[in-house]
Amino acid sequence: MKTKLKKNTLLVPAMLLLLLLQISCRKDLLNREPTTELASASFWNSEADATTALMGAYAATRPCFDRDYYLDGQSEYVRARGTSTTSGNLTLGDAYNGGNYNPTGYGGSFDKMFRYLYGAVNRTNYVIDNVNRMLTTASATSVAGLERVVGEARLLRGMAYFKLISMWGDVPYIGHEIKDNSEVAGLSRMPIAQVKDSIMADFTYAYEKLPDNSGELGRASKPAALAFRGKLQLYWASWKNFGWPELEGFTQDAQEAKTAYAAAAEDFKKVINDYKLDLYMAGDPGDISPPGKADKLPNYYYLFTPKANGNSEMIMVFTHGGTGTGQGEELMRDFAGRSHEGSQCWVSPRYEIADRYQLLTTGDFAPPMIPMNPSTNTAARTTLNSAVNPQSYANRDYRMKATIEWDYEMSVGMVSLKSTGFVPFIYKTWAQPVKIDGVSYTTYNTDGSNSGYVFRKFVRDYAGQGRSDGDLAWPVMRLADVFLMYAEATNEVNGPQADAIALVNRIRHRGNLPPLTADKTDTKEHFFSAIEQERIVELAGEGMRGFDLRRWRALERVWGPPGSAGVWRIDTWGANQQRYFQNTSAREYQQDYIFRIPPSERDKNPNLTQNIPWR
């Protein structure tokens, strides 16, 4: 069915996506060309037609989620370089293009994300409406398959709206396929509570209609819908508990928060108990090489390589096609440096993350790292707890070695799809000859890190794929996250519970850490801190931390109150790199808690009001 295009509404980017995204997602799954321009008489005649159209909905939704790691730059542990999302570095028109990924000042920079999310909404509505029409005349043998397609499309629509309300609060709600701009030209913003209820309905329908196991990599299943429904209720509970004063008309309600926490916990409990899901490699830590070696890496590292594609911990993923498909993920390019297929290290760990990795012996924090400059301090490489002494990183949470590299850590270099052997990372020593234990190497070449660390997480350790040709199925919902969200929800309702403590300890075990000590679980506040700690290290680089800080209203806790001196981003040598929140006004903090409704949309539609801090 052809769609008439006019100007001046949210429809324009949506229709643009229908033209741009004539692609499939992963060759072994989405091997049918999505159809958006065939006449109804020649399409929408079979379950196969419906499934083909659904693949287009996946293709339209994926670009709004699969580079969320940039969003971790809006927190205190990850840096996303300022030029990483300019038009020359991201696909032109990409949803993340032009975004601001600093810890502050970002709220006015996501107009493209707003539009792309509505593009995903329109694409899913297109599927939902047409398949619902098919259901009115479908044979009994086709009903379940068609309802599954509707369920998947409604899950995707719910995910798009969930992201919209998480960033912008009240948003226009479009629940049907748009065929003419006049249908949306004067839409007002719907109160967030009503949008939330519609999302809940989508997730509930998906939960009821999807199979327990999809049987195909990348297609959603029942636990995915249930996990997202739980997450929606957890976020709603957080907003009601901690407040959202920047959203006009939104009120705190302790009782409503408690009810939502309890409902979230119930959904998460079903995900955990009813579907035979498990952590990757049953949560076993695996093997690990000592500092300076990388022959053996923990299982947590391999969880974020294609080796783990299809593992049950990855409850919901967006697939990528790999080499030769034009649909590979960009993880190598964004996380690795020049020594790895000419990658650009747009995303790197900040100095502060190292202190979050606890000791294997005590299960608690080590003394803070001490930044030292080895070019002026001859003892810097041997001083206890020095940030440039490799031995300062020994006997830590296994996830540390699996996630970041520090001085003298090794990774596999790659050029022209071939391995160049191990390359040692030595901060500020780029592509230089060096001899270590009598062996000659060329150091890791990356100008992208100015913290003293680079990521290992998401960086492949084998050759054969280009920097933009990866085939990792990007996780948007992991079982480990469900464990932690369940613990958070139950803790808010009843304080520390034995089953929640056990789940947190299972996640800690994958880092080979001992269980939480009694003083970490004796009060609601202490257990919340333990949960937050695990969220920081377990979900590093997955785009979660910024959303956590906002829903917990924790920006002031992390960065200091308005008007304070701010926080320097430093490096392992002790050099100041950039200061955040210096003399920041209360209004600027407010603008970090809620995003700006795109002015271009408001220019076209006078009924779209603006969020309070942006007026």
N, C-alpha and C positions, 0 to 999 in steps of 0.2 A: 504494500500500500504506500503510495507516494505521500509525502507530508509537505504541506504548503509552508514555505518559509516566508516570514516577514521579519521586521526588525523590532527591537525595543523590548525584549523580555528575556527571562531565563531560558526560553526555548531555543534561542539562537545557539548557545554553546552545546545544548543537548543535541540539537540536530547536527551540529558540527561533528560531534562524536560519532553520530551514525555514519557519517562519511569517512571520518578518519580511522575508525576502528573496524574496518572490514578485515578482521584478522581472527585467527583462532588462538587459543592460549597455549596449549601444549600439544605437540604432534600426536602423542600416544593417547590423548584424551579429547582434545578439541580439534578433531581432524575434519570437521565439517565447516564449510564457509558460512559465516553468519549471514542471514538474509534480512535485508531491511527495505528493499526496493521492489520486491516481486509483488504482483497483483494478488489480492486475496484468493482469486479463483485458482491460481496455480500454486499457492502456498497455504499453510495452515490447514492441511488436509490429513496429516498423520502425526503420530507421536514423534516420528523422526523429524518432521518439520519443526515441531515445538521444541525438541531438544536442540536442533540446530540454532534456532533463534535464542535459546537460553545461553548457548555458548557466546553469542554476541553480548549478552548481558554480563557474563563473567568478564569478557574482554573490556567492557566499558567501565566496570567497577574496579578491576585490578589496579589501574593507574592512580587510583585515589588512596591506595593502601600500601603498595609494595615498596615504597621508599620512605616509610614512616620513620626509619632510623634517623633521617635528617631532623625530625622533631625532637630527638634527644638533645640537640644543641640548645633547646630552650630550658635545659636543666643545668645542674652544676657539675656534671661528670663527663660530658661529651662536648667536643667542639666541632661544629660544622662550619667550614671556612666560608667566609662572606661571599665569595664569587662562585660557590659551588652550584648555585641554581640559576645563574644567568642563562640567557637563551643559548649561548654558545656551549654550555656545559650540560644542559638537559635538553631532551627532545623539545623542539619548539611547540609550545602549547601544553606541555606537561603540567599536570595539576600542581606539582611542587615548584614550578618555575616562578622565580621572583619572590619566593618566600623568604622571610627573615628568620634565621635559625640561631639567633643569639638569645641569652637568657632574658632579655628585656627589650621592649620596643618592637616586638614582633606582631602585635595584634592587628596592625593595619596592612599586612602584607600577604593576605591569603585570598585575594579576590578570585584568582584562578581556581583554587581548591573549591571555593564556594560554587563556582559555575560547573566545574567538572563533577562535583557530587550531584548536582541537579541533572547533569547529563546522564549519570548512572541511574538516577531515579527515573528519568524518562525512558531509558532503555529497558529497565525492569518493568515499568508500567506497560510498555509496548507488549512485552511477553505475557504479563499477567492478564491483560484485557483480552488479548487474542486467544490465549489458551482457555480462559474462562468461557469464551464463546464456543470454542470447540467442545467443552465439557457438556454443553447443553444438548448436543446430539451424539456424543461419543458412545461407542459400544461399551458394554460392561467390562470387557477385557482391557480397554484402554484407559479407563477412569483412573486407576491407581498411578499409572505412569504419567498421565497428564497432571494429576494433582501433585505428583512429586516435582514436576517442572515448575508449577505455580509456587510450590513451597520453597524451592531454591531461589526463584526470582524474588519472592517476598522476603526471604532471608537477606538477600543482597540489598534490596530496597531498605530494609530495616537497618542494615549496617551503614548505608549511606546517610540515612536520617539521624542515626545515633551519632555519627561523627559531626553532622551539621549542628545538632543541639549541644554537643559537647564543646563546640567552639563558639557558636553564635547565639545559643539560647533559643529564644523564639524565632522560628523561621516559617516561611510560607510552606504550606503542605499541599502537595499535588499527588493525588491518589489515583489518577487515571492517565491514559495516553493522551498527550496533547497533540491536537491536529491543526490548531490555528493559534497564533499568538494572542488573539483576543481572549482566549480562555484564561490566560495568566497575566494579562497586561495590568490588571488592577488588583492583584492578590495582596492581601495584608499578611502580616506575620501572625501565625497561629500561636497561641500561648503554649509554652513548652510542655505543660502537663497534658494537653491534648495531643501534641505530637508524640509524646512518650507513650500514651495509650495506644496510638496507631502503630507505633513500633512494636509494642508488646503484642498487639494482635498479629502482626506479621511474624514475629518470632514464634508465637504460639501455634499459628497455622503451620509453619515450617516444622516445628517439633512434632506435630500430629501427623504430618504427611510424609516426612522424609524417612528413609530406611535407617536401621540401626548402624549399618555400615554401607557407605556409598558404593564400594566395589570398584571405583575408578578414582585415581589420584586427581585431586582438585575439585571433585564434586562434593557438595555438602551433605552431611548426614544429621541424624537426630541429635547426637550429643553436641554438635556445633550450634544448632539452634537453641538448645537448652543452655549452653554456656553463655551465648550472647544474651539470652533473656536474663540470666543471672547477673551478668555484667551490667546490663541496663539498670536493673533494680539496685545493684550496689552503687552505681553512680548517682542514681536518684536519691538513695539513702544518704550518700555523702553530701549532696547539695542541700538536702533538707536538714541534715545534721549540722553542717558547718556554715550554711548560708551561701547565698550568691547575690549580694547587694547590688552588684553591677547590672543585674538583670531586672528590669523594671517589673514590678508587680509580683516578683518571686518572694515567697515567705518561708522562713524556717518553721519546721514543725517536728518536734522531737518524737512524737508518737508515730507520725507518718514515716519518719526515718527508721524507727525501730521495726515497724511493720515491713518496710522495704528490705532492710537488712535480713530479716528472718526469711522473707521470700527468696532473696538472692541465695542465702545459705541452702535452702531446700533444693533449688535448682542445681547448685554446684554439687551438692551431695549426691544427687542422682547421676550427674555426669561421672563422678568419681566411682560410684558403686555399681552402676547398672549396665555398663557397656564394655567391661573387660579391657579398659584402657590402662596403659602403664607408661611410666617414664622410659625414655630411651635407654636400652640396655638394662632395664629394670632399676635404673637409678644407680647402677654400679659406677664407682669413680673411674675404673680403668687404670691404666698404667701412666706413669709420668717420668720424663727425663729430668735430671737435675738442672738447675739454672745454667744457661749457656748451651744446652743441648735440646734437640727437638726430634729425636728419633722416635720417642714415644709421647703421644699427646693424650690427654684425658678424653674420656667418652663425651664429655660436654662439648669439646671442640668439634667432634664429628657430628654432633646433633645439628650443626649449622652448615653442613655440607650435603651435597646430593646423596651421600651414603645413607642419610636418614630419611630420604623421601619415602613417604608411605608409612612411616612409623606412627604408631597410634598416639604418641605424645602430641603429634601435630594434628590437633583436632580440626582445624580449618586452615587451608593454605590457598594461595594463588600460585598456579603453576607457571613455569617459564620453559621456553623451548630449547634453549641451548644453541650450540654452534650451527650456523647455517639457516636458522629459522627467522632471524630478525626479531626474535621475541625473548632473547636472553635477559637474565637479570644483570644488574650493574654492580653487584656487591664487590667484586674484585676491584673494579675501577674506583669505587667510592671509598673503600676501606684500605686498600693496599697502596704501595708507592711505586716509583718508576721501575724498580727492579722486578716488578711483577707485571709483565706485559704492558709496560708503559702506563701503569695506573696512576691515579692523581691524588689519592689520599685526601679526599674532601672531608672525611669524617675521621676524627681521631680522639683517643681518650684524653681527658684532662688530667693534670698532675694529681688532683685530689682523689681520683678513683682508687689509687693504689692503697691508700690507708683503709679502704673499706673491706679489703680481703683479710680475713681473720687467720689466726695461727692454728695449725693442726693440733698442736699440743694442748692448748687451753680452750680452743673454740671461741676465743674472744680477740679483741683488737690488739695488735702489736703496738709498741711505741711508735709515734708518728715518724714518718720518713723525714730526713733532714736534707734539704736541697744543698748540694755542694758543687762547686765549679772545678772540674778536674784540670782545667787549663791553668788554674792559679793555686790549687791546693793539691799537693802531691799525695796527701793521705786520703783524698776523696774516694778513691776506688776501694779502699780497705777499711774505712771507718764504719763501725757498727751503726746500722740504720741509715747510713748515707743512701740517698736516692740513686746514686750512680755506682754503688757497690752491688754487683749482681747477687752476692750472698744475702743481701738484705731481703731478698724476695724468696728465700728458701723456706720450706716448711709452711707454706701458706695454702689456703683454700685452692684446690686444684683448678677451680674456675678462673683463677688469676692467670695461670700460664695458658689456659685455653682461650682467654679473652684478650689479653694485651701482651705486648712485647716491650721489654725494657733493655737497657744496655747489655750487649753481648748475647741477646736471645737470637736464635736462628729461625729462618723460614726459607722456603724453597723459592729461589728466583726463577723467573720464566721469561723467555724472549722468543717471539715467533712460534709460539705453541710448544716450545721445547724447554726442558729444565736446564738451568745453569748451575744447579747444585745449591747448597745452603749459602745464604747470605746473612751475615751478622748485622743486627741493628745496633749502631753506635750513634747516639744523638750528636748532630752537627758534624758528622763525618760521613759525607755522602759519596758513594761510589769511589772509595779510596782503597788502595791495597792495604791489607793488614794481615799479620800473622798471629794466630791463636793456637797455643799448644803445639807449635811447630808446623801448623798447616796454614797455607796461604789462602786468603779469601779476598773478595771485593765486597766492601760494606754495602749495606742496604741503601739504595739511592732513593731518598724521598725528601722533598722540600716542603711537604705538606704538614708535618708535625712541628709544632713549636712548644710542645709540652715535655718532651723527653720520652714519650710513649707512642706506639702505633698499635692498631688493633691486629690481633690474630683471628679473632672471631669473624666468621664469614669469608676469610681469605683462604682459597683452596690451596692444598699442599701437593697438587699434582698438575702436570702440564696437559696441554691438548685443547684448552679452551681459551678464547680471547678474553680481554678484560670485561667485555660487555656481552659475553656469550655463555654465562652460567645457566645452569638448569636447576638451581635450588628451588624447591617449592616453598615460597615465602610464608612463614607462619603468621597468621593474624589471630590465632587462638591456640595456646599451648596448654597441656594438662598441668604443667608446673604453675602456670599463672592461675589456673582454676584452683589448685591447692591453696595458693596464697590468698586468693580472693575469698575462698571459703573460710580460711582462718580469720581474715579480717572481718567478714560479716558476722561470724559466730562470736568473735571477741566483742564486737560492738553490742551484741544483744545480751550475752551471758558471761562475758569475760573469758579468760583462757579456758579452753576445753581440751580434754585429753586427746580426742581424735584430731583436733586442729593442730595441737602441738606435735603429734606424731607425723602429720603431713609436712609441717615445716621441717622437722628433723629428717624426713625422707629427702627433701630437696637439699638440705645441708649435707647429707651423706654423699650426694653426687660430687660434692667438693671435698670429700673425705674428711669432713669436719665432724667432731663429736656432737652429740645431742645438746640442745640448749640446757644450760644449767638452771637450777631452780629459781635463781634471782632474775632470770629473763622471762619467766612465765608466772611470777607470783601475783602480778597485778595486770589489769587491763592495759595500763599505760606502758608497762615494761614489755608485754607481749606485742603490743602494736609496734614498738620500736624494733623488736626482733623481726616482725613481719616486714616492716619497711626496709630493714637491712637486707633481708633476702630478696626483696623486690629490686633493690638497687643492683646487687651483683648478679642475680639470676637473669634479669631482663635487660641487662646493659646493652645498649645499642639497638633495642627493639622498638623504640618510640613510645615507651610507656611513662617515663618519669615526669615529663612535663604535664601530662594529664593528671597524674597522681598529685603533683604539687598544687595544681589548680583546684582539684575537687576536695582536697584536704585543707585548702586555704593556708598553705604552708610557705608561700613565697617570702613572707616577712620572717618566718622562722629560719629560713635558709640564708637570706640575703641581708637581714637586718631591717629595721623599721624605716619608713620614709625619712629622708634627710640625713641618713647615716653616711659614714665615710665610704661605704661600698666594699666590694670584695675583689681583690686582684686575682686574675688568672696568672699563675706562675708556672715555671718549668722546673725540671729536676736540677738545674744549675742555680736556681734561686732568683732568676731574672723575672721581673714583672713583664707580663705580656699585654694584658688588657684589664681594665677595671670596670666592673659592672655595678649598677645601682649606687653610684656616687651621687649624693644629694638628690636622689630620686624623689619626686613629689608623690603625694598620695594618689593624685590623678594618674600618674604613669603606672603605679602599681595596679590601679583599677583597670587600666588598658591591657595589662598582662593577664588579667583574669577573664576577660571576654574580648572577642574579636570584633572588628569593625564590619558592619554590613557594607558590602562594596558600594562605593558612591556611584559607580556607573549604573548599578541596578536601581539605585534610588533615583537617579536622574531619569531613568526610563519609567519608573513606577513611583509616583508620589505617595502611594499608600504604604510603602516600606519605611517604617520608622527606624531610627538609628539607636544603637545601644548607648546607655547613659554616658559612659566615659568618653565617647567619641562625638558627642554633640558640640 
